[in-house]
């Protein structure tokens, strides 16, 4: 995340004392990835962030997948998942491989505990809902269409104004912008479909000066660990750096169009190890007099294509609904449903809203996903 940001009190020089008004100094903490060479931030705490009172194993985290994988187009109807549970502990796993896991959360309550994913960055698409992501770096408000990026190791807790529906991708690797969108100095270049002004960063840093027993759940090494801290973990008085949670609204994405149909990479927003992510937004159609706006049939060799539909409209599909997820696996030809190719000719605009994730390793369908699968989807291209 190549944008420097700072909130609260910090000393003029790094690794120098920041005195307390009551005497003593604040406790400095460096948080970042790739040892001491990746993006990082320096935080200043009222108390030691290491003051742990209890540690215990809570539960394993495993995703059961279908025992006999089927190669073919798949359709999952996530709108049929009933609301319930916690935003961090009751996520429904849908598609997984060694590098990513795609999950859905439809919480009915807020967490009392604080949560830290210690094994993956998290991309969180707020399909619907409103609230605030509370973190040690400050508050990050969110609403319908926001896409949160919570880097690995960042402690957080959700607070809701409207109960949300969240599409979550856990990424083993760092989540960042496509390399082609920024120059050698990290600035987003002209012609990219977004700019730094669109990136929302933490605001309103609230410092909690409280002692007691505060529960933190950490996901790492295939399980959940329970820790109890001797003080409120959000006791940060100031910080600065490049490592913090941030968000981008799908409604701020600026679509790129052409006279003829443009390939999906023009819709790309993010990338990570083993995957890319795109935003499909309302936009004018291709404007060549003989253009066919619907995509041509294609085979994504060495790539699985996943689409999450945030609306019930998509120019090349029929039979999908709000919350649908389609999976078109590596090498299998796919394209518009019968009639959609011809119907798109002469159309001037689409109102579709969707997120696409392409992975470069095959995705497995979980047992939970089988409960909401449209099993006729693979045959829906019959004339």
N, C-alpha and C positions, 0 to 999 in steps of 0.2 A: 504494500500500500504506500506508494511514493508521495505522500503528502504529509509534511510536518504539521503536528498539532500540539497544543499545550493548553492545560486548564489548571487553575489554582495557583498555589505558591510553589516556586522552585528557586533554588539558589542560582546565582549568576554563573557559577562554574559547576560542571558535573563532579560528582564524588567529593563534594565539599559539604560542610555542615549547614543544615537548615535548622536554626535554633527554634525551640518551642517558647512560647510566651511564659509558660509556667516553669521553665528551666529544662535543661537537657536538649537533645537534638532529635529530629525525626529519623525514622528508619528507612533507609534507601533500599529499593528493590529493582533490579534489572529484569525485565521480562522480554523475551524474544525467542526466535527460533534459530536453528543451525548454529548452536553454540554461541559464540560472541561475534559472528560475522553476518548474521541475517538481520532482518528488520527487528527493531527493539524499541522499548520505551523505558524510562526511568520513573518510578513511582516513589512518593514520600509518604510513609505511614506514621500515624500517631504511636502505634505499638509494633512489636516485632511480628511480621507475617508468618513467622515460624512457630508461634506459640500454640502448638497443637496439644490438646488434653487427652484425646482418645483417637485410636485408629482401629478399624475392624473391617473385615470383608463383608459386604452386604449381599451381593448376588452375582451370579455369572450373567453375561450378556451374549446370547447366541441367537443366530437367525437360522431357523429351519427352512430348507429349500425343498422344492418338489423332488421326489425320489427318482422320477423318470423324466428328465427334461425333454420338452417338446420343442422342436425347431419350427417356428412359424410365427406369423403375426399374432400378437396378444393384445387384449383390451381389458383394462381394469377399471371398474366403476367405483372410484373412491368416495363419491358423494353418498354411497350406501353404507359407509363406515359410521357407526353410531358414535355420537359424542360421549366422551367420558375420560376420566382420569387426569393425569398430570401432563404438563407440556414437555417434561423431560423423562419421565419414567414409564409412560404408557404410549409410546410411539409405535405405530404399526409398521413393521418392515414390509417392503414390497418387492424391491429389486436390489440385488447385492452382487458385488464381486470383490476381489482382493483390495481394490483401491477406493471404491465408493459404496455407500449404502443409501438407498432412497427410501424415505419413511414418511408417514403422515401422522400428524398430531391434531386431535380435535378435543382439547382439554375442556373440562367442565369446572376446573378449579385452579387456583394459583398454588405454587409451591411454597411451603414454609422453609424448605432447605434452599441452599445455594448450590449451583451446579457448575461443574467444570468438565469439559470434554478434553481429556489428556491424550487422546490418540487420533484426533481428527479435527480439521477445520470444519465449521458448519456453515452451509448456505441455507438460509431460511426464507422461503417465499411466503409472504403473508397473503394468502388467497383472499381471505376476508378477516376482519377483526381490527382492533385498535388497542393500543396500550403503550407501555414503556418497557424497554429492556434496561434493567438496572445493572450497572457494572462498576468495578473499581475505577473505571475511567470516566464515569459520569452516566447520565441518562441518554438513551437513544430512543426517541419516540418512533412509533411505527403505526401504519394504517394500511388499508386495502392497497395491494399492489407493491408494497415495499419489499425489497430483497435485502435481508440482513446478512452480513458476513461476520461471523464470530470466530476469530482465529483460535487455534489450539491453545489451551491453557488459560483462556480468559474466563474468570469467574463471573457468573451472571445469574439473574433471576428475572422472570417475566412478571409484569403487573398489567392487568387487563382493564380496559374501559368497556370493550365489547369482546366477548369470547371469540377466539380466532380459529381459523382452519389453516394449518401450517404444513407446507410441503418442505421437507428437510432433506438435504443431501449432506452426508458426512464424507469428507474427502481426506484421505490419508496424507495427501500433499497440500502444499500451500495454495490458497485460492488467490488469484491475482488477475490483472487485466491481460488481454492478449498482447504479446510483445510488439506486434505490428502497430499498435495504437499509441505507443509512446516513443519519444526520442531517446538518445543516449543519456540525457539528463533526467529522465523520468517524467517529463511533461507530456501530457496527452496532446497528440498532434491535431492539426486542422484536418477535417475530413472524417475523424472518428465519430461514431454515433452517440457520443456523450462527452462531457468535459468535467473538469474538476468542480465546477459550480454545482453539478448535479449530485456530487457525493456528499451525503449527510454524515456528520461526525458527532461524537458525544458532546453533550451540552449539560449545563447545570450540574456541576460536581457538588454532591452533598456529602459532607464528612460526618460519619457516625462515630461518636466517642462513647462507646458502650462496652462494658465488660460483662462476661457471662459465659454461656455455652451456646455456640452457634454451629449448626449442622451444615457440613459441606459434603456433597456427594460427587465423587470423581470417577469418571468413566475412563478406564485404562487397562491394558493388558487383558482384554476379554472379560472384564467384569466391573462391578461397581464397588468402590471403597468408600466407607463412611468415616469422615473425620469430624472432630469437634474442636473448634477454635475457641480460645479463651477470651476473644473479643470480637466485635462486629468486623467482618472482613472488609467492609467498605469504609475504612478509616483513613483513606488517602486524602491528603490536604492539597496535593498538586502532582502533576506529572507532565512529561513531554516526550515526544518521539514519533515513531512511525508505526508502532504496533498497537492497534486498538480496534474495537468493533466499529463497523460503518455500514451504511445502507445506501441503496439506490432504488428509486421507484421505476417499475416497468413502464409507467406512464411518462417518464422523462426520456425514454429511449427514442432516438431520432432515426427512423427507418431510412435506409438507402434504397433508392429505386432506380430503374433503368427503362430503356425502351422495350427490352425483352426480359424474360424471367431471369432473375438473379439467383445464384446458388445460396444455400443456407449460411455460409461463412459471413455474409454481409450482416447477418442478424446477431453475430457473436457479441456477448457481453463479458464473459469470464473464461478462465482456463485454469486447469490444475494438472497434476500428474495423472495421465491416463484418461482425460475427459476435456470436453469443451461445453459451454453453456450458451444458449442463444435466447433472445427475446423476440417473439413474433407479436407485432403491435398493429393497431389500425394504421392504414397507409394507402396511398394511391396505388392502383395497379399499374402494370406495364403499359406504356402508351404508344408502342408501335402499332400501326393500323391493323396488322395481322398477328399481333402478339397473342400468345396463349398464357394467361396469367397463372393457371394451375401448374404445379410442378410436373416435370416430365418423370416418367418411370425411371427409377434408379436402384442400383444395388450398392449398399454401403459396405464394400469389402473391407474387412478388418475393423468394423465399427458397428456397434449396436446403437440404434436411434430410439430415444425415448421422448415422447411429447406429453406434456401435461396441459390440459385444456382448461384455461381459467374462464372460458365462456363456452356456450354451446355451438358457436359458429366457427367453422374452419373450412376454408375454401375447397380443400381437396377431399374432405371426409364426409361421410354420412353415418348416422347411427351413433355418433359420439354425443356426450352430454357434459354439462358442467362438472368438472372434477374428473373427467376421463383421463386415463393414462394409456397410451399405446406404446407397444414395444415392437420394433421391426428389426430382427436380428441380422447379424453379420452375413452379408452376401445374398440374402433373399431379396429378389426384386419386389419393389413396392412403389405405389404411386396413387394417383387419384382414383376414387371409386368411379364405377361406370357412370357416365353422364356428366361428372364434375369437370372433366377436361373441356368438353364442348360448352358447358354452361358458363364457364369462366370467360369465354371469348366475348368481348364487347363490354364486360363489366369494368367499372372505373375505380372501385374502391372495396376494401375489405375492412371489417370491424373485428377481426379475430384477435384473440389475446391468448398467448400460450408461451410456455417455457419449454425449450428443447435441450436435452442433455444427450450428447453422443459420447459413448465410452469406447475405448480402444481394446478392452478385454470383454469377453462375453459376460452378460448379466444373467444371474440365476433368479428365477421367480420363487418367492417364498410361499410357504404353506398358507400364511395369512392372506396373501394375494389371491390364491386360488378360490377363496371364499367369495370374492367379488368379481370373478372373471366372467366376461362375455365369451363363452366358448364357441360361438358361431362366427366370431370376428374374422378368423383366418379364411373363412369361405365366403366372405361378404363381397368379394370382387366378381362373383359369378354374374354373367350377363343377365 
